[in-house]
Amino acid sequence: MSGRGPALAGMGMPPARAQDFKGSLRRMVDRLRRDPAAVWGVIAFGVVATTLSVIGPKVLGHATDIVFTGYLSDQFPEGATKAEVVERLRAEGNDKLASLVSSVDLQPGSGIDFTSLSWVLGGVMVLYVLASLLQWFQGRLTTIVVQRTVADLRGDVEAKINRLPLSYFDRTDRGEVLSRTTNDIDNIAQSFQQTMSQMLSSILMVVGTLVMMIVISPLLAIVALLTLPLAFAITKAVTKRSQPEFMLQWASTGRLNGHVEEVFTGHEVVKVFGRQQEARHEFDTRNDAVFAASFKAQFVSGVIQPVMMFVSNINYVLVAVVGGLRVASGSLSIGDVQAFIQYSRQFTQPLTQVAAMVNLLQSGVASAERVFALLDEDEERPDEADAPFPDPVRGRVVFEDVSFSYSPDEPLIEHLDLVAEPGQTIAIVGPTGAGKTTLTNLVLRFYDVQSGRITLDGVDIARMDRGPLRDNFGVVLQDTWLFKGTIRDNIAYGAHRATEEQVIAASEAAYVDHFVRTLPDGYDTVIDDEGTNVSAGQRQLLTIARAFLADPSILVLDEATSSVDTRTESLVQGAMEQLRSGRTSFVIAHRLSTIRDADHIVVMEDGHIVEQGTHDSLREAGGAYERLYSAQFTAPAV
């Protein structure tokens, strides 16, 4: 709404680091758990799939033992026993080979048992196929959980915006609000979609492989775990460093969006005043800030994966060396060492994947924190449970010792008294910034008064339900607003059940019907987002027709004819006189010719009523109204 007080051009500096990373992550997890059946399904599929994947290397190790044992058995003559072969090897001084032979199920001269080998390999194939199918089901369920959660979050944000007071939008850059409701929510969906299933599988894989490693060889398990503290220390250090960069990245993106939305909306003004270069320079500055913040965030978090790969390779070398020594001593079979090396890779690989997912998770949590900050904003004071309401509404509006200011240190309206009787037209005039539009904002309860009260038919509007209160108002603003849709839909915006005849009647009363019928599609003509395919005057006539069709008890007209030509204005004024008949009307006007016939004229200066009366009485008084009138209708001296 125009003239509603000081609006901030942008938001403050973003926080140097995340305010509550753990808290935001916990809140996001709580939201994901709102669909417990699907969440438990994700966990169940993940557990079974991971279990099957973990069993696979152990079974493959058995296949390796079958091949190695068969090959080794083929090297010795048939008929000898295992004990004889070992004794002969020791007698020859080949103790290491003797130890190795004693650790396997040697059957001299038998060769490789391909039947057992085929059964083992077939079992491995079945295990991996089942694991893949279960992982597919897990991914599908994960998509369902995340998308439902994000849909609910988007709905909560939409509902929250409708509950926020007008003061929030006065102090917050519109591009920043749009960024939180679109970019940040989309980033949450993408981040958690990619990380939720992957991190769950990775954690389960770490636990499962650790158990199997301990079962195979506690000594090798200890060796493999030596590098784990180093991996955790690196991840924690990088995470702590990159989280503030992600917050800065999304805050910078919000400011860039605000600038782009502002320039695109006012591109005509930018071109008229030749400010393209300045706008481009501002864009480049903010774009560079987004680039710098994004680069730092991605670079810092991207350090994790290569460092973790290095740690993983160190772990691999240690396991291979110690495992080889254990095989040589006969303490482990080659199949067990092979399985352990696979488990070692499976153990470090999930850690590497988690490290790679950390940057995505941090980005998603940073966005979630910004969205939760919006959801935590103070809302309008809730309406009373049994809110009183006059029935029927006659339209008597009384301001009783009302004081209000947008900022505590800048008083605006102080101790104002005003009475609007039913059916009266109250014209409010005065210089810019006098508080004219603020009065209508107070009547509509976009803001609540700080002291005094406003009553409608004797009932304090502060106690009324805002919805029914505003249903009785018809508002036509100087700043027109049309949504993307047909002309018919825009006119019927305030009366959803209006018939075609009622829409046309309202259009004729507002002098809209003639120009609409000249359009190729008539009332089915689609207006674009900004209403640029109709003129400014036509847009204003459409909003007037909307007010006609709504048939309200009280009218608020804020420079309602400022964008129409003089001839059309005179016609609309006549129609609006009919519309105001029997209704209380508040008319804010700068052109005093439009309010000569008002029942009561209020002259405001600096938040105070300095004069009030009829047009003739105020002119005769020779005060503030006469000065305004003379300034408009007296030719300037040369």
Order of alpha helices (4+ residues) and beta strands (2+ residues): alpha-alpha-alpha-alpha-alpha-alpha-alpha-alpha-alpha-alpha-alpha-alpha-alpha-alpha-beta-beta-beta-alpha-beta-beta-alpha-beta-beta-alpha-alpha-alpha-beta-alpha-beta-alpha-beta-beta-beta-alpha-alpha
